[in-house]
Amino acid sequence: MNSRVCLSSHQPWSMLHDRVTERAAPPPRVHLTKKVSHPQGTDEFISTLPKRKGWAEPLIQYKNFWFRHLPLEQILLLQDAMEPRADDIILATQPKCGTTWLKALAFAITNRSRYSLTDDHPLLTTHLHRVVPFIEIPNPGMVDHTHFLKTLPSPRLLSTHVPMSLLPLHVGGRVVYLCQDPRDALVSKFYFERKISKTSDLTMDSAFSMFCEGFSSCGPFWDHCLEYWKESLERPNNVLFLRYEDIKSDPVQVVRKLAAFLGVPLTPEEESSGVAQEMVSLCSFEKLTSLQVNQVGGVDRGNRLYVGNSMFYRKGEVGDWMNHMSREMGEKLDYIVKEKLQGSGLVF
């Protein structure tokens, strides 16, 4: 029987991360990424890196990827300070590639023994980025994000846009990566960038050109995908590679797959009672966008940037790119991505 708990958005976020299942003692910690110290200080080090304008705010290049200043600052700090755990669950995506949907599904799946799926569920009262915090993006009002991550009880359910090569990860940790057709991803990114900037003059043509060059937040798009794709082939028990289009076409099957990968498979009783469909309904685009917590409020990020809670949702449709860019643009981007992914086995 599900224990029913009602958590308001005013309760400590760590309460949403209580242990769900008992696990064996973790093996010795092994980092997949090297810790890199910057003696001159994080801000000073960032000031030495290549910077380029074009999107809502300038992006900074580090280790061949492009980042906004705040996430990059946190990435550098966490490489030195974050202590990965063997039972960490990391939900990884590129920006605007189904992040909120993946968060909702993973939270519902891993916490289904604790909360009723019909009412009083945290997803109905708390914004998803508070329920499943980002590794590299502090929540509003967070004074010490690194300390906050350390205080979360295990197993931690976290999210990130960080490339695999820069992710602080225990060798035993599990990663779920969600990718999307790059053409749809670009369209979503374009409208998000336009919304968050109060003075944006970004056009689809300029966004398209920059994206095709590999210049976008956490881009190049193809390199980001490839890192997680290759890791999923080498360590399938620890890295699960999903496609947004597959969730759209058969969400119940993806819920089953996710539950099994995360170590909490659906029981025969849950299968017969339709629990998978209940979770899909709870996390549906229609349900989440109808909630007041996802319609009002937001965060002022400074530099004339305001990120409203509603901005994390647009249409959630597959193939919507055809309504926003020309056929020729779609074919060009498709060609570029195929060339970049050639020989990897990854196709869109």
C-alpha positions as YAML, in Angstrom:
chain: A
units: angstrom
residues:
- id: 1
  name: MET
  ca: [0.00, 0.00, 0.00]
- id: 2
  name: ASN
  ca: [1.32, 3.44, -0.89]
- id: 3
  name: SER
  ca: [2.04, 5.71, 2.05]
- id: 4
  name: ARG
  ca: [0.49, 9.07, 1.32]
- id: 5
  name: VAL
  ca: [2.54, 12.13, 2.11]
- id: 6
  name: CYS
  ca: [1.73, 15.72, 1.20]
- id: 7
  name: LEU
  ca: [4.75, 17.96, 0.83]
- id: 8
  name: SER
  ca: [4.26, 21.65, 0.19]
- id: 9
  name: SER
  ca: [6.78, 23.74, -1.69]
- id: 10
  name: HIS
  ca: [7.76, 25.32, 1.63]
- id: 11
  name: GLN
  ca: [9.10, 22.11, 3.12]
- id: 12
  name: PRO
  ca: [12.83, 21.25, 2.85]
- id: 13
  name: TRP
  ca: [13.74, 19.91, -0.57]
- id: 14
  name: SER
  ca: [15.82, 17.16, 1.04]
- id: 15
  name: MET
  ca: [12.59, 15.57, 2.30]
- id: 16
  name: LEU
  ca: [11.79, 14.69, -1.30]
- id: 17
  name: HIS
  ca: [14.92, 12.58, -1.52]
- id: 18
  name: ASP
  ca: [14.46, 10.14, 1.38]
- id: 19
  name: ARG
  ca: [15.63, 6.62, 0.74]
- id: 20
  name: VAL
  ca: [13.14, 4.57, -1.24]
- id: 21
  name: THR
  ca: [14.75, 1.17, -1.14]
- id: 22
  name: GLU
  ca: [17.53, -0.43, 0.88]
- id: 23
  name: ARG
  ca: [20.68, -1.09, -1.12]
- id: 24
  name: ALA
  ca: [23.88, -3.00, -0.54]
- id: 25
  name: ALA
  ca: [26.92, -1.22, 0.86]
- id: 26
  name: PRO
  ca: [28.56, 0.85, -1.89]
- id: 27
  name: PRO
  ca: [31.91, -0.19, -3.40]
- id: 28
  name: PRO
  ca: [34.92, 2.11, -3.01]
- id: 29
  name: ARG
  ca: [34.34, 5.42, -4.75]
- id: 30
  name: VAL
  ca: [35.88, 5.83, -8.20]
- id: 31
  name: HIS
  ca: [35.60, 9.05, -10.19]
- id: 32
  name: LEU
  ca: [35.13, 8.97, -13.94]
- id: 33
  name: THR
  ca: [36.31, 12.55, -14.23]
- id: 34
  name: LYS
  ca: [39.50, 14.02, -12.84]
- id: 35
  name: LYS
  ca: [39.25, 16.73, -10.26]
- id: 36
  name: VAL
  ca: [40.80, 19.90, -11.61]
- id: 37
  name: SER
  ca: [41.83, 22.76, -9.35]
- id: 38
  name: HIS
  ca: [42.19, 26.33, -10.54]
- id: 39
  name: PRO
  ca: [44.60, 28.08, -8.13]
- id: 40
  name: GLN
  ca: [43.84, 31.56, -9.47]
- id: 41
  name: GLY
  ca: [40.18, 31.22, -8.49]
- id: 42
  name: THR
  ca: [37.10, 30.14, -10.42]
- id: 43
  name: ASP
  ca: [36.02, 33.57, -11.67]
- id: 44
  name: GLU
  ca: [39.52, 34.50, -12.71]
- id: 45
  name: PHE
  ca: [39.94, 31.19, -14.51]
- id: 46
  name: ILE
  ca: [36.63, 31.62, -16.35]
- id: 47
  name: SER
  ca: [37.72, 35.10, -17.48]
- id: 48
  name: THR
  ca: [40.59, 33.48, -19.40]
- id: 49
  name: LEU
  ca: [38.30, 31.21, -21.43]
- id: 50
  name: PRO
  ca: [36.90, 31.95, -24.91]
- id: 51
  name: LYS
  ca: [33.59, 33.82, -24.80]
- id: 52
  name: ARG
  ca: [31.08, 34.43, -27.57]
- id: 53
  name: LYS
  ca: [27.81, 36.35, -27.87]
- id: 54
  name: GLY
  ca: [24.72, 35.39, -29.83]
- id: 55
  name: TRP
  ca: [22.24, 33.71, -27.50]
- id: 56
  name: ALA
  ca: [20.34, 35.29, -24.59]
- id: 57
  name: GLU
  ca: [23.63, 35.66, -22.73]
- id: 58
  name: PRO
  ca: [27.25, 35.10, -23.78]
- id: 59
  name: LEU
  ca: [28.50, 31.53, -23.68]
- id: 60
  name: ILE
  ca: [31.93, 30.43, -22.46]
- id: 61
  name: GLN
  ca: [33.89, 27.56, -23.97]
- id: 62
  name: TYR
  ca: [35.40, 24.98, -21.65]
- id: 63
  name: LYS
  ca: [36.73, 21.56, -22.68]
- id: 64
  name: ASN
  ca: [35.23, 22.06, -26.17]
- id: 65
  name: PHE
  ca: [31.70, 22.70, -24.83]
- id: 66
  name: TRP
  ca: [29.81, 26.01, -24.44]
- id: 67
  name: PHE
  ca: [28.25, 27.05, -21.14]
- id: 68
  name: ARG
  ca: [26.46, 29.93, -19.47]
- id: 69
  name: HIS
  ca: [28.54, 31.55, -16.76]
- id: 70
  name: LEU
  ca: [26.60, 30.34, -13.70]
- id: 71
  name: PRO
  ca: [26.46, 26.64, -14.65]
- id: 72
  name: LEU
  ca: [30.13, 26.67, -15.65]
- id: 73
  name: GLU
  ca: [31.06, 28.22, -12.32]
- id: 74
  name: GLN
  ca: [29.19, 25.46, -10.51]
- id: 75
  name: ILE
  ca: [30.71, 22.76, -12.72]
- id: 76
  name: LEU
  ca: [34.21, 23.91, -11.79]
- id: 77
  name: LEU
  ca: [33.36, 24.13, -8.10]
- id: 78
  name: LEU
  ca: [31.72, 20.70, -8.05]
- id: 79
  name: GLN
  ca: [34.67, 19.03, -9.75]
- id: 80
  name: ASP
  ca: [36.60, 19.85, -6.62]
- id: 81
  name: ALA
  ca: [33.88, 19.60, -3.98]
- id: 82
  name: MET
  ca: [31.13, 17.17, -5.01]
- id: 83
  name: GLU
  ca: [31.38, 13.68, -3.56]
- id: 84
  name: PRO
  ca: [29.67, 11.23, -5.94]
- id: 85
  name: ARG
  ca: [27.82, 8.29, -4.39]
- id: 86
  name: ALA
  ca: [27.34, 4.75, -5.62]
- id: 87
  name: ASP
  ca: [23.55, 5.04, -5.53]
- id: 88
  name: ASP
  ca: [23.27, 8.44, -7.23]
- id: 89
  name: ILE
  ca: [20.74, 8.64, -10.06]
- id: 90
  name: ILE
  ca: [21.58, 11.33, -12.61]
- id: 91
  name: LEU
  ca: [19.08, 12.45, -15.24]
- id: 92
  name: ALA
  ca: [21.06, 13.98, -18.09]
- id: 93
  name: THR
  ca: [19.79, 15.97, -21.05]
- id: 94
  name: GLN
  ca: [20.71, 18.85, -23.26]
- id: 95
  name: PRO
  ca: [18.68, 21.98, -22.56]
- id: 96
  name: LYS
  ca: [15.17, 21.81, -24.04]
- id: 97
  name: CYS
  ca: [15.23, 18.08, -24.76]
- id: 98
  name: GLY
  ca: [12.51, 16.77, -22.47]
- id: 99
  name: THR
  ca: [14.24, 17.49, -19.15]
- id: 100
  name: THR
  ca: [11.09, 18.23, -17.15]
- id: 101
  name: TRP
  ca: [9.25, 15.16, -18.48]
- id: 102
  name: LEU
  ca: [12.16, 12.87, -17.61]
- id: 103
  name: LYS
  ca: [12.34, 14.38, -14.12]
- id: 104
  name: ALA
  ca: [8.65, 13.82, -13.53]
- id: 105
  name: LEU
  ca: [8.71, 10.19, -14.70]
- id: 106
  name: ALA
  ca: [11.86, 9.29, -12.75]
- id: 107
  name: PHE
  ca: [10.57, 10.90, -9.55]
- id: 108
  name: ALA
  ca: [7.18, 9.22, -9.84]
- id: 109
  name: ILE
  ca: [8.80, 5.84, -10.52]
- id: 110
  name: THR
  ca: [11.36, 5.90, -7.72]
- id: 111
  name: ASN
  ca: [8.93, 7.30, -5.14]
- id: 112
  name: ARG
  ca: [5.75, 5.42, -6.01]
- id: 113
  name: SER
  ca: [5.84, 3.41, -2.77]
- id: 114
  name: ARG
  ca: [5.77, 6.65, -0.76]
- id: 115
  name: TYR
  ca: [3.21, 8.85, -2.47]
- id: 116
  name: SER
  ca: [-0.26, 8.32, -3.82]
- id: 117
  name: LEU
  ca: [-0.38, 8.70, -7.59]
- id: 118
  name: THR
  ca: [-3.85, 10.20, -7.51]
- id: 119
  name: ASP
  ca: [-3.64, 13.15, -5.13]
- id: 120
  name: ASP
  ca: [-1.33, 14.98, -2.72]
- id: 121
  name: HIS
  ca: [1.66, 14.06, -4.84]
- id: 122
  name: PRO
  ca: [4.71, 16.40, -4.70]
- id: 123
  name: LEU
  ca: [4.60, 16.79, -8.49]
- id: 124
  name: LEU
  ca: [1.21, 18.47, -8.10]
- id: 125
  name: THR
  ca: [2.44, 21.12, -5.67]
- id: 126
  name: THR
  ca: [6.16, 21.63, -6.30]
- id: 127
  name: HIS
  ca: [8.02, 22.77, -9.40]
- id: 128
  name: LEU
  ca: [10.01, 19.96, -10.96]
- id: 129
  name: HIS
  ca: [13.35, 21.74, -10.75]
- id: 130
  name: ARG
  ca: [12.91, 21.86, -6.98]
- id: 131
  name: VAL
  ca: [11.78, 18.25, -6.74]
- id: 132
  name: VAL
  ca: [14.76, 17.06, -8.78]
- id: 133
  name: PRO
  ca: [17.52, 19.67, -8.41]
- id: 134
  name: PHE
  ca: [20.15, 20.38, -11.00]
- id: 135
  name: ILE
  ca: [23.75, 19.56, -10.17]
- id: 136
  name: GLU
  ca: [25.07, 22.74, -11.79]
- id: 137
  name: ILE
  ca: [22.17, 25.18, -11.40]
- id: 138
  name: PRO
  ca: [21.42, 26.34, -7.82]
- id: 139
  name: ASN
  ca: [17.80, 26.67, -6.82]
- id: 140
  name: PRO
  ca: [16.60, 30.22, -6.05]
- id: 141
  name: GLY
  ca: [17.86, 31.52, -2.71]
- id: 142
  name: MET
  ca: [20.45, 28.76, -2.39]
- id: 143
  name: VAL
  ca: [23.49, 30.17, -0.59]
- id: 144
  name: ASP
  ca: [25.72, 27.09, -0.77]
- id: 145
  name: HIS
  ca: [24.59, 24.73, -3.53]
- id: 146
  name: THR
  ca: [27.49, 22.33, -2.98]
- id: 147
  name: HIS
  ca: [26.56, 21.93, 0.69]
- id: 148
  name: PHE
  ca: [22.92, 21.43, -0.26]
- id: 149
  name: LEU
  ca: [23.82, 18.55, -2.58]
- id: 150
  name: LYS
  ca: [25.94, 16.98, 0.17]
- id: 151
  name: THR
  ca: [23.08, 17.08, 2.67]
- id: 152
  name: LEU
  ca: [20.59, 15.26, 0.43]
- id: 153
  name: PRO
  ca: [19.94, 11.73, 1.70]
- id: 154
  name: SER
  ca: [20.70, 8.76, -0.49]
- id: 155
  name: PRO
  ca: [19.76, 7.77, -3.07]
- id: 156
  name: ARG
  ca: [19.97, 11.23, -4.61]
- id: 157
  name: LEU
  ca: [17.87, 11.91, -7.70]
- id: 158
  name: LEU
  ca: [19.63, 14.73, -9.55]
- id: 159
  name: SER
  ca: [19.57, 16.25, -13.03]
- id: 160
  name: THR
  ca: [22.16, 17.85, -15.26]
- id: 161
  name: HIS
  ca: [22.97, 19.31, -18.67]
- id: 162
  name: VAL
  ca: [26.68, 18.64, -18.08]
- id: 163
  name: PRO
  ca: [28.51, 16.57, -20.72]
- id: 164
  name: MET
  ca: [29.45, 13.06, -19.64]
- id: 165
  name: SER
  ca: [33.17, 13.89, -19.63]
- id: 166
  name: LEU
  ca: [32.64, 16.61, -17.01]
- id: 167
  name: LEU
  ca: [30.10, 14.83, -14.82]
- id: 168
  name: PRO
  ca: [31.17, 14.06, -11.22]
- id: 169
  name: LEU
  ca: [30.02, 10.45, -11.14]
- id: 170
  name: HIS
  ca: [30.69, 7.38, -9.03]
- id: 171
  name: VAL
  ca: [31.48, 4.29, -11.06]
- id: 172
  name: GLY
  ca: [28.41, 2.67, -9.51]
- id: 173
  name: GLY
  ca: [26.06, 5.58, -10.16]
- id: 174
  name: ARG
  ca: [23.27, 5.33, -12.70]
- id: 175
  name: VAL
  ca: [22.67, 7.80, -15.51]
- id: 176
  name: VAL
  ca: [19.59, 8.20, -17.67]
- id: 177
  name: TYR
  ca: [20.23, 10.25, -20.79]
- id: 178
  name: LEU
  ca: [17.37, 11.63, -22.87]
- id: 179
  name: CYS
  ca: [17.97, 13.02, -26.34]
- id: 180
  name: GLN
  ca: [15.68, 14.51, -28.96]
- id: 181
  name: ASP
  ca: [15.64, 15.13, -32.70]
- id: 182
  name: PRO
  ca: [18.09, 18.05, -33.06]
- id: 183
  name: ARG
  ca: [15.65, 19.98, -35.24]
- id: 184
  name: ASP
  ca: [12.96, 19.93, -32.55]
- id: 185
  name: ALA
  ca: [15.60, 20.66, -29.92]
- id: 186
  name: LEU
  ca: [16.73, 23.75, -31.82]
- id: 187
  name: VAL
  ca: [13.19, 25.10, -32.16]
- id: 188
  name: SER
  ca: [12.54, 24.63, -28.43]
- id: 189
  name: LYS
  ca: [15.87, 26.25, -27.60]
- id: 190
  name: PHE
  ca: [15.11, 29.20, -29.89]
- id: 191
  name: TYR
  ca: [11.76, 30.00, -28.26]
- id: 192
  name: PHE
  ca: [13.13, 29.49, -24.74]
- id: 193
  name: GLU
  ca: [16.00, 31.91, -25.41]
- id: 194
  name: ARG
  ca: [13.56, 34.46, -26.81]
- id: 195
  name: LYS
  ca: [11.32, 34.20, -23.74]
- id: 196
  name: ILE
  ca: [13.95, 34.47, -21.03]
- id: 197
  name: SER
  ca: [15.62, 37.57, -22.47]
- id: 198
  name: LYS
  ca: [13.77, 40.87, -22.11]
- id: 199
  name: THR
  ca: [15.78, 42.42, -24.94]
- id: 200
  name: SER
  ca: [16.29, 39.46, -27.30]
- id: 201
  name: ASP
  ca: [16.55, 40.11, -31.03]
- id: 202
  name: LEU
  ca: [17.41, 36.48, -31.77]
- id: 203
  name: THR
  ca: [16.09, 35.23, -35.11]
- id: 204
  name: MET
  ca: [15.58, 31.66, -36.26]
- id: 205
  name: ASP
  ca: [18.17, 32.17, -38.97]
- id: 206
  name: SER
  ca: [20.85, 33.23, -36.50]
- id: 207
  name: ALA
  ca: [19.91, 30.49, -34.02]
- id: 208
  name: PHE
  ca: [20.07, 27.94, -36.82]
- id: 209
  name: SER
  ca: [23.50, 29.12, -37.99]
- id: 210
  name: MET
  ca: [24.96, 29.04, -34.46]
- id: 211
  name: PHE
  ca: [23.47, 25.64, -33.70]
- id: 212
  name: CYS
  ca: [24.88, 24.20, -36.94]
- id: 213
  name: GLU
  ca: [28.32, 25.51, -35.92]
- id: 214
  name: GLY
  ca: [28.06, 23.64, -32.64]
- id: 215
  name: PHE
  ca: [27.63, 26.90, -30.75]
- id: 216
  name: SER
  ca: [24.77, 26.56, -28.26]
- id: 217
  name: SER
  ca: [24.37, 26.05, -24.53]
- id: 218
  name: CYS
  ca: [26.07, 22.73, -23.63]
- id: 219
  name: GLY
  ca: [26.82, 22.23, -27.31]
- id: 220
  name: PRO
  ca: [27.97, 21.04, -29.73]
- id: 221
  name: PHE
  ca: [24.73, 19.06, -29.72]
- id: 222
  name: TRP
  ca: [26.26, 16.02, -31.40]
- id: 223
  name: ASP
  ca: [29.28, 15.80, -29.10]
- id: 224
  name: HIS
  ca: [27.02, 15.93, -26.03]
- id: 225
  name: CYS
  ca: [24.90, 13.07, -27.38]
- id: 226
  name: LEU
  ca: [27.91, 11.04, -28.47]
- id: 227
  name: GLU
  ca: [29.56, 11.09, -25.06]
- id: 228
  name: TYR
  ca: [26.51, 9.58, -23.37]
- id: 229
  name: TRP
  ca: [25.81, 7.24, -26.29]
- id: 230
  name: LYS
  ca: [29.30, 5.73, -26.17]
- id: 231
  name: GLU
  ca: [29.14, 5.37, -22.39]
- id: 232
  name: SER
  ca: [25.77, 3.61, -22.67]
- id: 233
  name: LEU
  ca: [27.33, 1.07, -25.04]
- id: 234
  name: GLU
  ca: [30.30, 0.48, -22.76]
- id: 235
  name: ARG
  ca: [28.34, 0.39, -19.48]
- id: 236
  name: PRO
  ca: [24.70, -0.48, -20.26]
- id: 237
  name: ASN
  ca: [23.97, -1.40, -16.66]
- id: 238
  name: ASN
  ca: [24.90, 2.11, -15.54]
- id: 239
  name: VAL
  ca: [23.95, 4.38, -18.44]
- id: 240
  name: LEU
  ca: [20.55, 4.21, -20.14]
- id: 241
  name: PHE
  ca: [20.15, 6.10, -23.43]
- id: 242
  name: LEU
  ca: [16.57, 7.17, -24.24]
- id: 243
  name: ARG
  ca: [14.91, 9.12, -27.02]
- id: 244
  name: TYR
  ca: [12.15, 11.66, -26.50]
- id: 245
  name: GLU
  ca: [10.32, 10.27, -29.50]
- id: 246
  name: ASP
  ca: [10.14, 6.81, -27.88]
- id: 247
  name: ILE
  ca: [8.51, 8.24, -24.77]
- id: 248
  name: LYS
  ca: [5.95, 10.01, -26.94]
- id: 249
  name: SER
  ca: [5.12, 6.87, -28.91]
- id: 250
  name: ASP
  ca: [4.94, 4.41, -25.99]
- id: 251
  name: PRO
  ca: [5.26, 6.08, -22.57]
- id: 252
  name: VAL
  ca: [4.04, 3.05, -20.61]
- id: 253
  name: GLN
  ca: [6.79, 0.86, -22.08]
- id: 254
  name: VAL
  ca: [9.41, 3.50, -21.29]
- id: 255
  name: VAL
  ca: [8.14, 3.64, -17.69]
- id: 256
  name: ARG
  ca: [8.67, -0.12, -17.42]
- id: 257
  name: LYS
  ca: [12.16, 0.22, -18.89]
- id: 258
  name: LEU
  ca: [13.06, 3.09, -16.57]
- id: 259
  name: ALA
  ca: [11.76, 1.30, -13.49]
- id: 260
  name: ALA
  ca: [13.79, -1.81, -14.28]
- id: 261
  name: PHE
  ca: [16.95, 0.19, -14.96]
- id: 262
  name: LEU
  ca: [16.60, 2.18, -11.73]
- id: 263
  name: GLY
  ca: [16.29, -0.99, -9.69]
- id: 264
  name: VAL
  ca: [12.60, -0.64, -8.83]
- id: 265
  name: PRO
  ca: [10.84, -2.79, -11.47]
- id: 266
  name: LEU
  ca: [7.07, -2.94, -11.61]
- id: 267
  name: THR
  ca: [5.62, -5.85, -9.68]
- id: 268
  name: PRO
  ca: [3.02, -8.19, -11.20]
- id: 269
  name: GLU
  ca: [0.44, -6.53, -8.97]
- id: 270
  name: GLU
  ca: [1.40, -3.09, -10.24]
- id: 271
  name: GLU
  ca: [1.26, -4.30, -13.82]
- id: 272
  name: SER
  ca: [-2.23, -5.74, -13.39]
- id: 273
  name: SER
  ca: [-3.52, -2.64, -11.59]
- id: 274
  name: GLY
  ca: [-2.26, -0.20, -14.24]
- id: 275
  name: VAL
  ca: [0.32, 1.63, -12.12]
- id: 276
  name: ALA
  ca: [2.48, 2.39, -15.17]
- id: 277
  name: GLN
  ca: [-0.42, 4.15, -16.88]
- id: 278
  name: GLU
  ca: [-1.19, 6.06, -13.68]
- id: 279
  name: MET
  ca: [2.37, 7.39, -13.60]
- id: 280
  name: VAL
  ca: [2.17, 8.34, -17.27]
- id: 281
  name: SER
  ca: [-1.05, 10.25, -16.62]
- id: 282
  name: LEU
  ca: [0.40, 12.01, -13.58]
- id: 283
  name: CYS
  ca: [3.44, 13.12, -15.61]
- id: 284
  name: SER
  ca: [1.65, 13.97, -18.83]
- id: 285
  name: PHE
  ca: [2.25, 17.28, -20.59]
- id: 286
  name: GLU
  ca: [-1.42, 18.17, -20.18]
- id: 287
  name: LYS
  ca: [-1.37, 17.46, -16.45]
- id: 288
  name: LEU
  ca: [1.86, 19.27, -15.66]
- id: 289
  name: THR
  ca: [1.07, 22.38, -17.69]
- id: 290
  name: SER
  ca: [-2.34, 22.70, -16.03]
- id: 291
  name: LEU
  ca: [-0.85, 23.01, -12.53]
- id: 292
  name: GLN
  ca: [-0.63, 26.46, -10.98]
- id: 293
  name: VAL
  ca: [2.90, 25.80, -9.72]
- id: 294
  name: ASN
  ca: [4.01, 25.42, -13.35]
- id: 295
  name: GLN
  ca: [2.07, 28.44, -14.59]
- id: 296
  name: VAL
  ca: [3.12, 31.25, -12.25]
- id: 297
  name: GLY
  ca: [6.33, 32.46, -10.67]
- id: 298
  name: GLY
  ca: [9.88, 32.24, -11.87]
- id: 299
  name: VAL
  ca: [13.46, 33.30, -11.22]
- id: 300
  name: ASP
  ca: [15.23, 36.54, -12.09]
- id: 301
  name: ARG
  ca: [18.69, 35.44, -13.21]
- id: 302
  name: GLY
  ca: [19.99, 38.98, -13.64]
- id: 303
  name: ASN
  ca: [21.48, 40.42, -16.83]
- id: 304
  name: ARG
  ca: [17.91, 41.07, -18.01]
- id: 305
  name: LEU
  ca: [17.09, 37.37, -17.91]
- id: 306
  name: TYR
  ca: [13.90, 36.07, -16.31]
- id: 307
  name: VAL
  ca: [13.06, 32.35, -16.31]
- id: 308
  name: GLY
  ca: [9.35, 31.84, -15.66]
- id: 309
  name: ASN
  ca: [8.09, 28.47, -14.48]
- id: 310
  name: SER
  ca: [5.83, 28.21, -17.51]
- id: 311
  name: MET
  ca: [8.79, 28.66, -19.86]
- id: 312
  name: PHE
  ca: [9.93, 25.09, -19.26]
- id: 313
  name: TYR
  ca: [6.91, 23.88, -21.21]
- id: 314
  name: ARG
  ca: [6.16, 24.66, -24.84]
- id: 315
  name: LYS
  ca: [4.33, 22.07, -26.97]
- id: 316
  name: GLY
  ca: [6.02, 18.75, -26.37]
- id: 317
  name: GLU
  ca: [5.27, 17.68, -29.95]
- id: 318
  name: VAL
  ca: [7.47, 15.53, -32.19]
- id: 319
  name: GLY
  ca: [8.21, 17.02, -35.62]
- id: 320
  name: ASP
  ca: [7.06, 20.53, -34.69]
- id: 321
  name: TRP
  ca: [10.25, 21.88, -36.27]
- id: 322
  name: MET
  ca: [8.51, 21.74, -39.65]
- id: 323
  name: ASN
  ca: [6.27, 24.61, -38.53]
- id: 324
  name: HIS
  ca: [9.18, 26.89, -37.65]
- id: 325
  name: MET
  ca: [12.00, 26.32, -40.12]
- id: 326
  name: SER
  ca: [12.18, 25.66, -43.82]
- id: 327
  name: ARG
  ca: [12.54, 22.24, -45.35]
- id: 328
  name: GLU
  ca: [15.99, 23.21, -46.61]
- id: 329
  name: MET
  ca: [17.11, 24.17, -43.10]
- id: 330
  name: GLY
  ca: [15.85, 20.89, -41.72]
- id: 331
  name: GLU
  ca: [17.69, 18.92, -44.40]
- id: 332
  name: LYS
  ca: [20.92, 20.86, -43.82]
- id: 333
  name: LEU
  ca: [20.87, 20.26, -40.06]
- id: 334
  name: ASP
  ca: [19.99, 16.61, -40.61]
- id: 335
  name: TYR
  ca: [22.99, 16.26, -42.94]
- id: 336
  name: ILE
  ca: [25.37, 17.96, -40.49]
- id: 337
  name: VAL
  ca: [24.28, 15.77, -37.58]
- id: 338
  name: LYS
  ca: [24.57, 12.58, -39.66]
- id: 339
  name: GLU
  ca: [28.10, 13.55, -40.64]
- id: 340
  name: LYS
  ca: [29.07, 14.26, -37.02]
- id: 341
  name: LEU
  ca: [27.61, 10.95, -35.80]
- id: 342
  name: GLN
  ca: [28.88, 8.84, -38.68]
- id: 343
  name: GLY
  ca: [30.22, 5.47, -37.59]
- id: 344
  name: SER
  ca: [28.92, 5.74, -34.02]
- id: 345
  name: GLY
  ca: [25.71, 3.78, -34.54]
- id: 346
  name: LEU
  ca: [23.69, 6.71, -33.21]
- id: 347
  name: VAL
  ca: [21.10, 8.05, -35.64]
- id: 348
  name: PHE
  ca: [18.15, 10.44, -35.43]
...
